[in-house]
Each structure stands twice: as structure tokens, then as C-alpha cells.
Amino acid sequence: MSKGKLEKFAEMETFRNVFQYPFSIIDNVPFDMKGHWNQDFFKNDNPIVLELGCGKGEYTVELAKLYPNVNFVGVDIKGARMWTGAKKAIEANLENVAFLRTNIEIIDRFFDIDEVEEIWLTFSDPQMKNAHKRLTSTFFMDRYRHFLVDKGIIHLKTDSNFLFTYTKYMVDVNKLPVLICTEDLYHDNLDSDTRKILSIQTYYESMWIERGLNIKYMKFKLPRKAELNEPDIEIPLDDYRSYHRPKRSGSETGK
Ligand SMILES: C[S@@+](CC[C@H](N)C(=O)[O-])C[C@H]1O[C@@H](n2cnc3c(N)ncnc32)[C@H](O)[C@@H]1O
């Protein structure tokens, strides 16, 4: 491991806005703040918004600056990336920001029913071979329903045609109410508030924009009632993701 990473990990241990509970730890230690984030950490009654797979936490930090009366929690398993956002939040004295280092598969162990109002999914890995790992799959939607308010909002911002198409089918099959859907957000007409929010750019987003890819965005509601069905449809794979990598299979589509 590089020295830079070790130093970041050591510094993260001292950050008051970082909570580290990967799989290996949380099995033995229950998370006492579940259901009490506002009371114990944020010290207010403001709504809580999550960024799942936050990487360096650009959305978490920049949204927190735009909306001081909303509390933001960035979640990722990669500590060295999260360090960047946590450090920025501390340096900017942002009291409405926290970071949780854990596996999103167990996210429902950290938040209680109705504790979260909205979820941002920013440039999530499309997981073209495995729907169970896809953050917009019904497997994850069911997890989110444990703590998201009824009809809570999910935002998906992505370069991936595969993930976007899959999510559109998932939303359509389950009749989830769509609020905004654009396949080219920098060229479509959007209201000024939405545009301001969407102009925040993440690390991965800037890489994909440099490659000339359109950025897509969807905002939909997740009602708590009704069973969710996985879409059963073949979707063309994103070919640009296999640059510099040998193809794992000869398949051109995935479910
Ligand atoms: C492609 S990166 C995007 C990072 C950031 N949102 C951005 O746009 O720059 C995906 C991130 O999601 C995290 N991630 C993916 N699956 C995860 C999981 N199951 N649990 C925790 N983190 C996960 C990865 O560690 C990575 O930082």
C-alpha cells in the first residue's frame, strides 16, 4: 500500500465526521447511531440525504454547501477516496456532512425506518454482469426501502448507457413515478435549480466528459408498498468500459 494511502487512513481515524464500519467490523459491533443520526451527530431535525458510492464525495460536500439545512452522508468502501471529501468538509467547517465507510450491501444496518429522504447514486459501477451488485437493482431498492421515507427520491447520474437503460426498465416495470429523465443533461432544458445541482461534477464524471460521453440523469420516487420485480431484458453492454481490459466473455448484451 502506498505511503499516501496509509497516511490518509491514519488521518481518517481522527476525523470526527467519518464513521468506519466495513463488513468485518459491523458483524461484531452494532451501530448505535442507527435511527439517531440527527440527535447524536447532526444535532438538528433536518432531512438526511445519502450519496451511495460517493468516491471523493463531491456531491456530498457541494450539496451540503448549497443546502445548509439538509444533512448529507457520503457512503463508500474506499477510504482513500473518502478522505478527500471528509477533509474538504472539515476545512470548510461543514457541520451538515458525514461520511460512512462501509459496504452498501449492508446499508440498512446504519439507518432506521424513515430516517433518509433522498439518495444520490453518482456514476455507480454499472455491474453489467451481475444485477445483484447494481445499485439501482430491485435488490438494492428493497434495501433502501428499509430506511427511505415512503416515496423518497432516488437520483441517478451516470455516463453508462447500460445502467441508465436498465434503470429505466426497472422503473418502468415497477411503475415508479419519474420526475426527471434526460439522456443528455448538459444539452437538455432543465429548470435553474436542477441545473445548478447537476452542474456539480464528480471525479468520474469529468473523466467520462473528457471522453465525449453524454451524461444522463434520472430522478424518481420509490414508494414503499408493492413487491418489486426485476426487469428481464437484454441490454447492449457499454463497449467503452472494456478499453485496456481483456473481454471477460464474448457477450455483447447483459441483463
Ligand atoms: C465509479 S466510482 C464513482 C465515484 C464517485 N461517485 C464519482 O462519481 O467520482 C464508484 C464508487 O462506488 C463505490 N462502491 C461501489 N460498490 C460499492 C459497494 N457495494 N459498497 C461500497 N462502495 C461501493 C466504489 O468504491 C467507488 O468509489
The ligand as an SDF file (V2000), in Angstrom:
LIG
                    3D

 27 29  0  0  0  0  0  0  0  0999 V2000
  -17.1490    4.5760  -10.3680 C   0  0  0  0  0  0  0  0  0  0  0  0
  -16.8840    5.1210   -8.7440 S   0  0  0  0  0  0  0  0  0  0  0  0
  -17.7520    6.6670   -8.6600 C   0  0  0  0  0  0  0  0  0  0  0  0
  -17.2850    7.5000   -7.5080 C   0  0  0  0  0  0  0  0  0  0  0  0
  -17.9150    8.9100   -7.4350 C   0  0  0  0  0  0  0  0  0  0  0  0
  -19.3340    8.8450   -7.1970 N   0  0  0  0  0  0  0  0  0  0  0  0
  -17.6150    9.7020   -8.6850 C   0  0  0  0  0  0  0  0  0  0  0  0
  -18.5460    9.9250   -9.4770 O   0  0  0  0  0  0  0  0  0  0  0  0
  -16.4530   10.1010   -8.8750 O   0  0  0  0  0  0  0  0  0  0  0  0
  -17.9380    4.0320   -7.8280 C   0  0  0  0  0  0  0  0  0  0  0  0
  -17.6940    4.1020   -6.3160 C   0  0  0  0  0  0  0  0  0  0  0  0
  -18.6530    3.2870   -5.6650 O   0  0  0  0  0  0  0  0  0  0  0  0
  -18.0080    2.5410   -4.6470 C   0  0  0  0  0  0  0  0  0  0  0  0
  -18.7740    1.2990   -4.4890 N   0  0  0  0  0  0  0  0  0  0  0  0
  -19.2300    0.5100   -5.4900 C   0  0  0  0  0  0  0  0  0  0  0  0
  -19.9100   -0.5370   -4.9830 N   0  0  0  0  0  0  0  0  0  0  0  0
  -19.8740   -0.3910   -3.6340 C   0  0  0  0  0  0  0  0  0  0  0  0
  -20.4070   -1.1360   -2.5600 C   0  0  0  0  0  0  0  0  0  0  0  0
  -21.0990   -2.2430   -2.7760 N   0  0  0  0  0  0  0  0  0  0  0  0
  -20.1850   -0.7010   -1.2950 N   0  0  0  0  0  0  0  0  0  0  0  0
  -19.4730    0.4390   -1.0840 C   0  0  0  0  0  0  0  0  0  0  0  0
  -18.9420    1.1920   -2.0580 N   0  0  0  0  0  0  0  0  0  0  0  0
  -19.1480    0.7900   -3.3190 C   0  0  0  0  0  0  0  0  0  0  0  0
  -16.5970    2.3160   -5.1480 C   0  0  0  0  0  0  0  0  0  0  0  0
  -15.7070    2.1090   -4.0710 O   0  0  0  0  0  0  0  0  0  0  0  0
  -16.3170    3.6250   -5.8990 C   0  0  0  0  0  0  0  0  0  0  0  0
  -15.6960    4.5970   -5.0920 O   0  0  0  0  0  0  0  0  0  0  0  0
  1  2  1  0
  2  3  1  0
  2 10  1  0
  3  4  1  0
  4  5  1  0
  5  6  1  0
  5  7  1  0
  7  8  2  0
  7  9  1  0
 10 11  1  0
 11 12  1  0
 11 26  1  0
 12 13  1  0
 13 14  1  0
 13 24  1  0
 14 15  1  0
 14 23  1  0
 15 16  2  0
 16 17  1  0
 17 18  1  0
 17 23  2  0
 18 19  1  0
 18 20  2  0
 20 21  1  0
 21 22  2  0
 22 23  1  0
 24 25  1  0
 24 26  1  0
 26 27  1  0
M  CHG  2   2   1   9  -1
M  END
$$$$
